[in-house]
């Protein structure tokens, strides 16, 4: 009996010690939760209700009421393509529908081709470049507040939704939506707060995240708010075409008029790309072949509900003139300004940049051209599509594109899925076998990391007839349009399930004729890739090469 009594006393004492320890732990936790944030001399930065101070690579500078943010941080938060253009010794930055350049010497800035005065310029200190962000608010479409009492800068994008409310009473701002969480600030009754999660009705938790006038971000009870008002709605960017793109190129040289398509209706098509514009062979300036015939063409297209995205080609300019344009910031801006003016002159809806045969060394310069072109086009509501070839191949035909950047910046990347075997091929073969098309499409998606919905699959409405001599050498590689394919009566087509097309081979004297046929069947197989990979649509090179059933086949497959 005595042993049992001793054990009870021990248990009682242990229980008392554990209770005391538990109380101490709770007190310590609560005390920690109620501690205020440490105050530092570093200026805090809040971008769209997120405190990014810890992510800053360099501290914010404030001099004479001008607020500077480093170029490294601008690259991180606003423009990953920002850079210093050595030709003009200015920083060039692009954001939505603005391209701006600002130098280090004069208080001025060029925005979308127009020069405006500023109260400051860019500065460089110990190899760190700073931009006067407070002078560039319209470039980035932001609102800036400098809360000097708390050494906080807030930047709010004006195209985002914003909800505000008024506090009913004095409140404590907490670090989490919990009663026993750290108090990080206090706010007085009748002051205004920004409701971060845009709640206008009480959330299930009863807590709402807010930003106070002092810049503090934290939580309060929803029932502490009144006069909840949406002060700014989000700006929605509406796509010009909501469904899949069904486009054809309408090629005619600069020496002939645009075709008269009066009375024609092409089933399912929603975009046409006539060859209206090209670079001059001497100086690379923008030339046109529109005229009265082209104006009538545009009227015909619009009357049928088609968007008009004229092609801009560098074919006549050639590789050297193209290089001269791309390698000069001034030349690029002059060309872009010419494009802007032509888009304004003619009632067009988009452009198709078809620059081919470029030096591999100019790959980054071509990307810069597209980066700098996009804001000017967005400003006037013009869609930009850019043609590219298959990823692997000749340096000047394939390796001259940075498909990742083009796909990121442009509205659409058009993969010209041809010619697998072209005019320079050393062996006969198909123009666009299904397996080759799909393999290269997957490279663009997976390796180049291009959003599938931005990819338009370009398909050929032609093939090649290969004439091979007895010794196996190729005598000719004649282009044959789909509508002109002729198969001798005694020749049977052979289906190739890998290429997803028919193949014919027959003797003509001592020569052998080989042809991989493009027809409705092969086109249907290619169009199926749009739904398989959720692509943006299709484009066909070129109008009038097709058989009459092609547009129905493409439309029906795209509707799947």
C-alpha positions as CSV (number, residue, x, y, z in Angstrom):
1,X,0.0,0.0,0.0
2,X,2.9,2.4,0.8
3,X,4.5,1.8,-2.6
4,X,1.3,2.9,-4.4
5,X,1.1,6.1,-2.4
6,X,4.7,7.1,-3.4
7,X,3.9,6.6,-7.0
8,X,0.9,8.8,-6.8
9,X,3.0,11.7,-5.4
10,X,5.6,11.2,-8.2
11,X,2.9,11.4,-10.8
12,X,1.4,14.4,-9.2
13,X,4.8,16.3,-9.2
14,X,5.6,15.3,-12.8
15,X,2.2,16.5,-13.9
16,X,2.7,19.9,-12.2
17,X,6.1,20.3,-13.9
18,X,4.7,19.4,-17.3
19,X,1.8,21.9,-16.8
20,X,4.3,24.7,-15.9
21,X,6.4,23.9,-19.0
22,X,3.3,24.0,-21.2
23,X,2.3,27.4,-19.9
24,X,5.8,28.7,-20.5
25,X,5.8,27.4,-24.0
26,X,2.4,29.0,-24.8
27,X,3.5,32.3,-23.3
28,X,6.7,32.3,-25.4
29,X,4.7,31.4,-28.6
30,X,2.1,34.1,-27.9
31,X,4.8,36.7,-27.1
32,X,6.7,35.8,-30.2
33,X,3.5,36.2,-32.3
34,X,2.8,39.6,-30.8
35,X,6.3,41.0,-31.5
36,X,6.4,43.7,-34.1
37,X,8.6,43.4,-37.2
38,X,12.2,44.5,-36.9
39,X,12.7,48.0,-38.4
40,X,15.6,48.4,-40.8
41,X,16.9,51.3,-42.8
42,X,16.3,49.5,-46.1
43,X,13.5,50.9,-48.3
44,X,10.8,48.2,-48.8
45,X,9.3,47.6,-52.2
46,X,5.8,46.3,-52.7
47,X,4.7,45.3,-56.2
48,X,1.0,44.5,-56.8
49,X,0.5,43.8,-53.1
50,X,3.5,41.5,-52.8
51,X,6.5,42.5,-50.7
52,X,9.5,41.8,-52.9
53,X,12.1,43.6,-50.7
54,X,13.9,40.3,-49.9
55,X,14.2,39.6,-53.6
56,X,15.8,42.9,-54.6
57,X,19.3,42.5,-56.0
58,X,20.2,46.1,-55.1
59,X,18.7,48.6,-52.7
60,X,16.3,51.3,-54.0
61,X,17.8,54.7,-54.4
62,X,15.9,58.0,-53.7
63,X,17.5,61.3,-54.7
64,X,15.8,64.6,-55.1
65,X,12.4,62.9,-54.9
66,X,13.4,60.6,-57.9
67,X,13.1,56.9,-57.2
68,X,15.6,54.6,-58.8
69,X,15.4,50.9,-59.2
70,X,18.4,48.9,-60.6
71,X,18.3,47.6,-64.1
72,X,18.8,44.1,-62.7
73,X,15.6,44.4,-60.6
74,X,13.7,45.9,-63.5
75,X,14.7,42.8,-65.5
76,X,13.5,40.6,-62.7
77,X,10.1,42.3,-62.1
78,X,9.1,44.1,-65.3
79,X,11.1,43.4,-68.4
80,X,13.3,40.3,-68.9
81,X,14.4,41.6,-72.3
82,X,15.7,45.0,-71.0
83,X,19.2,45.8,-72.2
84,X,21.7,48.6,-73.0
85,X,21.8,49.4,-76.7
86,X,25.4,50.3,-77.4
87,X,24.6,52.1,-80.7
88,X,22.7,54.8,-78.9
89,X,24.1,54.2,-75.3
90,X,20.6,54.0,-73.9
91,X,18.6,51.5,-72.0
92,X,15.9,49.9,-74.1
93,X,12.9,48.5,-72.3
94,X,9.6,47.0,-73.6
95,X,6.4,46.4,-71.7
96,X,3.0,45.6,-73.2
97,X,2.3,48.4,-75.7
98,X,5.3,50.5,-74.9
99,X,9.0,50.6,-76.0
100,X,11.1,53.2,-74.3
101,X,14.8,54.2,-74.4
102,X,16.4,56.3,-71.8
103,X,20.0,57.5,-71.7
104,X,22.6,58.5,-69.1
105,X,23.2,62.2,-70.1
106,X,20.0,64.0,-71.0
107,X,16.7,64.2,-69.1
108,X,14.6,62.8,-71.9
109,X,13.1,59.5,-72.9
110,X,11.8,58.1,-76.2
111,X,8.5,56.3,-75.9
112,X,7.0,54.6,-79.0
113,X,8.9,56.9,-81.3
114,X,8.1,60.1,-79.5
115,X,10.5,62.1,-77.3
116,X,9.4,63.3,-73.9
117,X,11.1,65.4,-71.2
118,X,11.9,63.8,-67.9
119,X,13.2,65.0,-64.5
120,X,16.0,62.5,-64.5
121,X,18.0,60.1,-66.6
122,X,19.5,56.7,-66.0
123,X,22.6,56.6,-63.7
124,X,25.5,54.2,-63.2
125,X,27.2,53.7,-59.9
126,X,29.9,51.1,-59.3
127,X,28.8,49.1,-62.4
128,X,25.2,49.1,-61.2
129,X,22.7,50.8,-63.6
130,X,19.7,52.4,-62.1
131,X,16.5,53.6,-63.9
132,X,14.3,56.4,-62.7
133,X,11.2,54.4,-62.2
134,X,9.2,57.4,-61.0
135,X,9.7,59.0,-64.4
136,X,8.6,55.8,-66.3
137,X,5.2,55.2,-64.8
138,X,3.4,55.4,-68.2
139,X,5.9,53.0,-69.7
140,X,5.1,50.3,-67.2
141,X,1.5,51.4,-66.7
142,X,1.9,51.6,-62.9
143,X,1.0,53.8,-60.0
144,X,3.7,54.7,-57.5
145,X,3.5,55.8,-53.9
146,X,6.4,56.7,-51.7
147,X,5.4,56.2,-48.1
148,X,8.2,58.1,-46.3
149,X,7.0,57.3,-42.8
150,X,7.6,53.6,-43.2
151,X,10.2,53.8,-46.0
152,X,8.0,51.9,-48.3
153,X,7.5,52.2,-52.1
154,X,4.4,50.7,-53.6
155,X,3.9,49.9,-57.3
156,X,0.5,49.0,-58.6
157,X,-0.3,47.9,-62.2
158,X,-3.2,50.0,-63.5
159,X,-4.5,47.1,-65.6
160,X,-5.3,45.0,-62.5
161,X,-8.4,44.9,-60.4
162,X,-8.3,46.8,-57.2
163,X,-10.8,46.8,-54.3
164,X,-10.7,49.3,-51.4
165,X,-12.6,49.5,-48.1
166,X,-12.7,51.7,-45.0
167,X,-12.0,50.5,-41.5
168,X,-15.0,50.6,-39.1
169,X,-12.7,50.9,-36.0
170,X,-9.1,50.7,-34.9
171,X,-7.6,47.3,-35.8
172,X,-4.5,45.3,-35.3
173,X,-3.0,43.9,-38.5
174,X,-1.9,40.3,-38.1
175,X,0.7,38.3,-40.0
176,X,-1.8,35.4,-40.6
177,X,-5.6,35.0,-40.6
178,X,-5.5,33.7,-37.0
179,X,-6.3,35.4,-33.7
180,X,-3.1,34.1,-32.1
181,X,-0.8,35.4,-34.8
182,X,1.8,38.2,-34.8
183,X,0.6,41.8,-34.7
184,X,2.6,43.5,-37.4
185,X,0.9,46.9,-37.4
186,X,-2.1,48.9,-36.3
187,X,-4.5,51.0,-38.3
188,X,-7.0,53.6,-37.2
189,X,-10.7,53.8,-37.8
190,X,-11.9,55.6,-41.0
191,X,-8.6,54.9,-42.8
192,X,-8.6,53.2,-46.2
193,X,-7.2,49.8,-47.0
194,X,-6.7,47.9,-50.2
195,X,-8.4,44.5,-50.1
196,X,-5.8,42.3,-51.6
197,X,-7.9,39.2,-52.5
198,X,-10.6,41.5,-53.8
199,X,-13.2,40.1,-51.5
200,X,-16.5,41.9,-51.4
201,X,-18.3,39.3,-49.4
202,X,-17.2,37.7,-46.2
203,X,-14.8,34.7,-46.8
204,X,-15.5,31.5,-44.9
205,X,-12.5,32.1,-42.6
206,X,-13.8,35.5,-41.7
207,X,-10.3,37.0,-42.3
208,X,-9.3,39.1,-45.2
209,X,-5.9,40.2,-46.5
210,X,-5.3,43.9,-46.8
211,X,-2.7,46.6,-47.4
212,X,-2.8,49.6,-45.2
213,X,-2.0,53.2,-46.0
214,X,1.5,52.7,-44.4
215,X,2.1,49.8,-46.8
216,X,1.8,47.0,-44.3
217,X,0.3,43.7,-45.7
218,X,-1.5,41.5,-43.3
219,X,-4.9,40.2,-42.1
220,X,-7.9,41.6,-40.3
221,X,-11.4,40.4,-39.7
222,X,-13.8,41.0,-42.6
223,X,-16.4,42.5,-40.3
224,X,-14.0,45.4,-39.6
225,X,-14.6,46.7,-43.2
226,X,-17.2,49.0,-44.6
227,X,-17.7,50.8,-47.9
228,X,-16.1,48.0,-49.9
229,X,-15.7,49.3,-53.4
230,X,-14.1,48.0,-56.6
231,X,-12.3,51.1,-57.7
232,X,-10.7,49.6,-60.8
233,X,-11.6,46.6,-62.9
234,X,-9.0,44.4,-64.6
235,X,-8.3,45.1,-68.2
236,X,-9.2,42.1,-70.2
237,X,-7.1,41.4,-73.3
238,X,-9.5,40.1,-75.9
239,X,-8.0,37.8,-78.6
240,X,-8.7,38.9,-82.1
241,X,-9.8,35.4,-83.0
242,X,-11.2,33.2,-80.2
243,X,-11.2,29.9,-82.0
244,X,-8.5,28.1,-84.0
245,X,-6.7,30.0,-86.7
246,X,-7.4,28.8,-90.3
247,X,-5.2,30.8,-92.5
248,X,-3.8,30.8,-96.0
249,X,-1.0,32.7,-97.6
250,X,-2.0,34.4,-100.8
251,X,1.3,34.9,-102.7
252,X,1.8,37.2,-105.7
253,X,5.1,38.9,-106.5
254,X,5.6,42.6,-106.2
255,X,5.4,42.9,-110.0
256,X,1.7,41.8,-110.3
257,X,-1.5,43.0,-108.8
258,X,-3.3,41.3,-105.9
259,X,-5.8,38.6,-107.2
260,X,-9.4,39.5,-107.7
261,X,-11.3,37.2,-105.4
262,X,-14.7,38.9,-105.7
263,X,-17.5,36.4,-105.2
264,X,-15.2,33.8,-103.7
265,X,-15.9,32.3,-100.3
266,X,-13.4,30.0,-98.7
267,X,-15.0,27.7,-96.2
268,X,-13.8,27.8,-92.6
269,X,-11.0,30.3,-93.3
270,X,-10.7,33.2,-90.8
271,X,-7.3,34.7,-91.7
272,X,-5.7,35.6,-95.1
273,X,-2.1,36.7,-95.6
274,X,-1.5,38.4,-98.9
275,X,2.0,39.3,-99.9
276,X,1.6,43.0,-99.7
277,X,5.0,44.1,-98.1
278,X,8.6,43.3,-98.7
279,X,12.1,44.7,-97.9
280,X,13.8,46.7,-100.7
281,X,16.7,44.8,-102.2
282,X,19.0,47.9,-102.0
283,X,18.4,49.5,-98.6
284,X,16.0,47.2,-96.8
285,X,13.2,49.9,-96.6
286,X,9.6,48.7,-96.5
287,X,8.0,48.5,-99.9
288,X,4.4,47.6,-100.8
289,X,2.4,46.0,-103.4
290,X,-1.1,47.0,-102.4
291,X,-2.6,49.5,-104.8
292,X,-6.2,49.6,-105.8
293,X,-6.2,45.8,-106.3
294,X,-4.9,45.3,-102.8
295,X,-7.5,47.7,-101.3
296,X,-10.2,45.7,-103.1
297,X,-8.7,42.5,-101.7
298,X,-8.9,43.8,-98.2
299,X,-12.5,44.8,-98.7
300,X,-13.3,41.4,-100.1
301,X,-11.6,39.7,-97.1
302,X,-13.4,41.8,-94.5
303,X,-16.8,41.4,-96.2
304,X,-16.3,37.7,-95.7
305,X,-15.3,38.0,-92.1
306,X,-11.6,37.2,-92.7
307,X,-8.9,39.0,-90.8
308,X,-6.1,40.4,-93.0
309,X,-2.5,39.7,-91.8
310,X,-0.3,40.7,-94.8
311,X,3.1,39.0,-95.2
312,X,6.3,41.0,-94.8
313,X,9.0,39.2,-96.7
314,X,12.8,39.7,-96.8
315,X,13.2,37.4,-99.8
316,X,14.2,40.2,-102.2
317,X,16.4,42.0,-99.8
318,X,18.6,38.9,-99.3
319,X,20.7,37.8,-96.4
320,X,23.2,40.8,-96.4
321,X,20.7,43.6,-96.5
322,X,18.6,41.8,-93.9
323,X,21.6,41.6,-91.7
324,X,22.3,45.3,-92.1
325,X,18.8,46.1,-90.9
326,X,18.8,43.7,-88.0
327,X,22.2,44.8,-86.7
328,X,21.4,48.4,-86.3
329,X,19.0,49.7,-83.6
330,X,18.3,52.8,-85.7
331,X,17.5,50.7,-88.8
332,X,15.2,48.4,-86.8
333,X,13.3,51.4,-85.4
334,X,13.0,52.9,-88.9
335,X,11.6,49.7,-90.3
336,X,9.2,49.3,-87.4
337,X,8.0,52.9,-87.9
338,X,7.4,52.1,-91.6
339,X,5.4,49.0,-90.6
340,X,3.3,51.1,-88.1
341,X,2.5,53.7,-90.8
342,X,1.5,51.0,-93.4
343,X,-0.7,49.3,-90.8
344,X,-2.4,52.7,-90.1
345,X,-2.7,53.5,-93.8
346,X,-4.5,50.2,-94.7
347,X,-7.3,48.7,-92.7
348,X,-5.4,45.5,-91.8
349,X,-5.7,43.4,-88.7
350,X,-2.3,41.8,-88.3
351,X,1.1,41.1,-90.0
352,X,3.0,38.0,-90.8
353,X,6.8,38.4,-90.5
354,X,8.3,36.0,-93.1
355,X,12.1,36.6,-92.7
356,X,14.0,33.6,-94.1
357,X,17.6,33.0,-95.1
358,X,19.3,35.0,-92.3
359,X,22.8,34.6,-90.8
360,X,22.8,32.4,-87.7
361,X,24.9,35.1,-86.1
362,X,21.9,37.4,-86.4
363,X,19.6,35.2,-84.4
364,X,19.6,37.5,-81.3
365,X,19.2,40.6,-83.5
366,X,16.1,39.1,-85.2
367,X,14.7,38.4,-81.7
368,X,15.4,42.0,-80.8
369,X,13.5,43.1,-83.9
370,X,10.4,41.1,-82.8
371,X,10.7,42.3,-79.2
372,X,10.9,45.9,-80.3
373,X,8.1,45.5,-82.9
374,X,5.5,44.0,-80.5
375,X,4.8,47.1,-78.4
376,X,4.2,49.2,-81.4
377,X,1.8,46.7,-82.9
378,X,0.0,46.2,-79.6
379,X,-0.5,49.9,-79.3
380,X,-2.6,49.9,-82.5
381,X,-4.2,46.5,-82.1
382,X,-2.2,44.6,-84.7
383,X,-1.6,40.8,-84.3
384,X,1.9,39.7,-85.0
385,X,2.7,36.2,-86.4
386,X,6.3,35.1,-87.1
387,X,7.2,32.3,-89.5
388,X,10.0,29.8,-88.5
389,X,11.4,26.7,-90.0
390,X,12.0,23.3,-88.4
391,X,14.5,23.5,-85.4
392,X,17.3,21.3,-86.9
393,X,18.9,22.1,-90.2
394,X,21.0,24.6,-92.1
395,X,22.5,27.5,-90.0
396,X,20.9,30.2,-92.2
397,X,17.6,28.5,-92.7
398,X,17.0,26.9,-89.4
399,X,19.4,27.9,-86.7
400,X,18.8,31.6,-87.3
401,X,15.7,31.6,-85.1
402,X,15.4,31.7,-81.3
403,X,12.0,30.1,-81.2
404,X,11.7,30.3,-77.4
405,X,11.9,34.2,-77.4
406,X,9.8,34.5,-80.6
407,X,7.2,32.2,-79.2
408,X,7.2,34.1,-75.9
409,X,6.9,37.6,-77.4
410,X,4.9,37.3,-80.6
411,X,1.2,36.6,-80.7
412,X,1.7,33.5,-82.9
413,X,4.7,31.4,-84.0
414,X,4.0,29.8,-87.4
415,X,5.9,26.6,-87.9
416,X,6.4,26.2,-91.7
417,X,6.4,22.4,-91.6
418,X,8.0,21.9,-95.0
419,X,10.3,21.2,-96.8
420,X,11.6,18.0,-95.3
421,X,13.1,17.2,-98.7
422,X,13.5,20.4,-100.7
423,X,15.2,21.7,-103.8
424,X,18.7,21.1,-102.4
425,X,18.0,17.6,-101.1
426,X,20.5,14.9,-102.1
427,X,17.9,12.2,-102.0
428,X,14.2,12.0,-103.0
429,X,11.7,12.1,-100.2
430,X,8.5,13.6,-98.9
431,X,7.9,17.3,-98.6
432,X,6.2,16.9,-95.2
433,X,5.9,13.5,-93.7
434,X,3.7,13.2,-90.6
435,X,6.4,11.7,-88.4
436,X,8.9,14.5,-89.3
437,X,6.3,17.2,-88.7
438,X,5.3,15.8,-85.4
439,X,8.9,15.3,-84.2
440,X,9.8,18.9,-85.0
441,X,6.6,20.2,-83.5
442,X,7.4,18.4,-80.3
443,X,10.9,20.0,-80.3
444,X,9.4,23.4,-80.5
445,X,7.0,22.6,-77.7
446,X,9.3,20.8,-75.4
447,X,12.8,22.1,-76.1
448,X,12.0,25.6,-77.2
449,X,9.2,25.8,-74.6
450,X,6.6,27.5,-76.8
451,X,3.0,27.8,-75.6
452,X,1.1,25.3,-77.8
453,X,-1.8,27.7,-78.2
454,X,0.6,30.2,-79.9
455,X,1.8,27.7,-82.5
456,X,0.2,27.7,-86.0
457,X,1.0,24.6,-88.0
458,X,2.0,25.6,-91.6
459,X,1.2,22.9,-94.2
460,X,2.2,22.6,-97.9
461,X,-0.5,22.4,-100.6
462,X,2.1,21.0,-102.9
463,X,4.6,18.1,-103.3
464,X,7.6,17.3,-105.5
465,X,8.0,14.9,-108.4
466,X,11.4,13.3,-108.2
467,X,13.0,12.1,-111.4
468,X,15.8,9.6,-110.6
469,X,18.3,8.3,-113.3
470,X,19.5,4.7,-113.6
471,X,22.6,5.4,-111.5
472,X,20.5,6.9,-108.7
473,X,21.2,10.6,-109.3
474,X,18.4,13.1,-109.1
475,X,17.7,14.7,-112.4
476,X,14.9,17.0,-111.2
477,X,12.8,18.0,-108.2
478,X,9.7,19.6,-109.8
479,X,7.2,21.3,-107.6
480,X,3.7,19.9,-108.2
481,X,0.7,21.7,-106.7
482,X,-1.9,19.6,-105.1
483,X,-4.5,20.5,-107.8
484,X,-2.1,19.4,-110.5
485,X,-1.0,16.0,-109.2
486,X,-1.6,13.4,-112.0
487,X,-1.3,9.7,-111.3
488,X,-1.0,7.4,-114.3
489,X,-4.0,5.1,-114.6
490,X,-2.0,1.9,-114.3
491,X,-0.2,3.1,-111.1
492,X,-1.5,2.1,-107.7
493,X,-0.9,4.3,-104.7
494,X,0.9,2.8,-101.7
495,X,0.0,4.1,-98.2
496,X,2.8,4.9,-95.9
497,X,1.5,4.8,-92.3
498,X,4.6,6.4,-90.9
499,X,4.4,9.4,-93.2
500,X,0.6,9.3,-93.3
501,X,0.5,9.8,-97.0
502,X,0.4,8.0,-100.3
503,X,3.5,7.2,-102.4
504,X,3.8,6.3,-106.1
505,X,6.8,5.1,-108.1
506,X,6.9,4.2,-111.7
507,X,9.3,4.0,-114.7
508,X,9.4,6.7,-117.4
509,X,11.9,5.4,-120.0
510,X,15.1,4.8,-118.2
511,X,14.2,7.1,-115.3
512,X,12.2,6.4,-112.2
513,X,9.5,8.8,-111.1
514,X,8.8,9.1,-107.3
515,X,6.2,11.2,-105.6
516,X,4.9,11.5,-102.0
517,X,1.4,12.8,-102.4
518,X,-0.1,15.7,-100.5
519,X,-3.9,15.4,-100.7
520,X,-7.0,15.6,-98.4
521,X,-5.9,12.4,-96.5
522,X,-2.4,13.7,-95.7
523,X,-3.7,17.1,-94.8
524,X,-6.3,15.7,-92.5
525,X,-3.6,13.7,-90.6
526,X,-1.5,16.8,-90.2
527,X,-4.5,18.9,-89.0
528,X,-5.2,16.3,-86.3
529,X,-2.0,17.5,-84.6
530,X,-3.8,20.7,-83.7
531,X,-6.2,18.9,-81.4
532,X,-3.5,16.4,-80.2
533,X,-1.2,19.2,-79.0
534,X,-3.8,22.0,-78.6
535,X,-2.2,24.2,-81.2
536,X,-3.4,27.6,-82.2
537,X,-4.5,26.5,-85.7
538,X,-3.2,26.0,-89.2
539,X,-1.9,27.9,-92.2
540,X,-1.5,26.7,-95.8
541,X,1.0,27.6,-98.4
542,X,-0.5,28.7,-100.6
543,X,-3.9,29.6,-102.0
544,X,-4.9,28.2,-105.4
545,X,-2.6,25.2,-105.1
546,X,-5.3,23.2,-103.3
547,X,-8.1,20.8,-104.4
548,X,-11.6,22.0,-103.7
549,X,-12.2,19.6,-100.8
550,X,-9.2,20.8,-98.7
551,X,-11.0,23.7,-96.9
552,X,-13.9,21.4,-95.8
553,X,-11.4,18.9,-94.5
554,X,-9.4,21.5,-92.5
555,X,-12.6,23.1,-91.1
556,X,-14.1,19.8,-89.9
557,X,-10.8,18.7,-88.3
558,X,-10.3,22.0,-86.6
559,X,-13.8,21.9,-85.2
560,X,-13.0,18.7,-83.3
